[in-house]
């Protein structure tokens, strides 16, 4: 694993641990408010590990414009 992947896994582990602690302490409303952002976080991490999302193609920049 490269350093970027290690950092990504560390951030994911920290966020999930924090969510677990909040749930254990009875802060279900706080966890429910964070569920959409946790879902996006997991989606971004999966995308980073798999090399892009469903529309990713070689030769495309992150803004979607073609490279010359």
N, C-alpha and C positions, 0 to 999 in steps of 0.2 A: 504494500500500500504506500502511496506517496503521501507527503505531508498534508496535502489538501484533503485527501480522503480521511486521514486520521483526524484532522480538525473537524470535518463534517460529522464523523461518527461521534466525536466527543461532544459537539454541540447537541446533536440529537439525543445522546444519552443524558445530558444535563437537563434538557427540556422535558424529557419523559420522566426523569426522576423528580423534577420539581412538580410536575403534574400529579404524580403519584403521591407525593407528600401532601399536596393541597387536598387531594381526595381523602386521604387518610385523616386529615385534620378537619374534615367536614366542610370544606369550601367548594361544594359541588357547583355553586353558581359561578364561581371564578373559573373552574375547569370547563363548564359548559360554554362560557363566553370565549374561551381560548380554543375550543375544538376546531373551528374553521382555520385558524392560523396554524394549528398543529397539523391539520390535514395538508395544508399547502407546504409546510416544512417537509413533511414526509415525501410529498410528491416531488419537490425540488431535489431531495437527496437521492431518490430513486432515479430521477432524470440524470443527475450527475454521475451515478454509478453505471447507468446503461448507455451513456453517451448521447443523450438528447431525448427530446420528446417525440411524439408521433410525427411531427412535420419536419424533423431535423434532416438536412441533406448536406453532403459535402459541398464546400464552396460557398456556403451562405454565412453571412455575418450575423451577430446576435440581433441586429436591427432588421434583418430580413432582406437587406439589399444585396444584390449580386456583387461579388468581387470582380475586379477587372484584371 
